[in-house]
Amino acid sequence: MALNNMFDVSNKFFVHKGFVSKPMLYVLQIAGVGVLLSGCFVGYRAYSLHRAQAAQRRFSDEMVHYINAAQEKPGSHNWNMVAGIFEEGANEYANTSLAPFFVAYQAQALLKDNKLAEASKAMDRAVSLMSHTNPFYYTYALKSVLMGLDVAEAENRSTDELEKKLVELANNKENQQRDEALYYLGRYYLYKNNLSQARTVLEELISLENTSKDPRAVSPWANQAELLIKQIVA
């Protein structure tokens, strides 16, 4: 309200004194608003850049703790502490592009600490924070489904919804990790003793590999699929 009053007063003053015509006054006001908005935008960009850089530094520092724990270096944090560190980073930098990666490594640390259910929830959260255009989206989405299947099996719950998600990942042609999803879907069917479905999916993976237009794009999952098919035939 104060800002509006200020504009009203200035309008009356300049127009009354004859310094500025009304049309020119409107132009000047619009220009002033444009400068104000430009300043806000530049300020926001600078703030966002600062936050992104801070997040990168924090993530790099926390990765050192993760690597030290993995290598079991003397004095390194245990996995529970590493998970907590990544969780704190995710909360502090929740509005940055690195947020899902903080959470993903929190999930990985929890998994190494044998906390499968907690790890699964964290991985679900990491995926929810990611855009479908993120190059890591399908990798983490698949990991989330596989961890969810393990939790459901351990808790003797239905896996129908998770199986549906796995099928969707395996059938999604936009999925750059489709070969891996097909492999795990075939393995899942094999585990469920659905040999016919397992063979169909694994053969699709091998066919996908054979029809690839890029001869350099050799999928390690196709080789694994061939080994699984031999088990089915045997």
Order of alpha helices (4+ residues) and beta strands (2+ residues): alpha-alpha-alpha-alpha-alpha-alpha-alpha-alpha-alpha-alpha
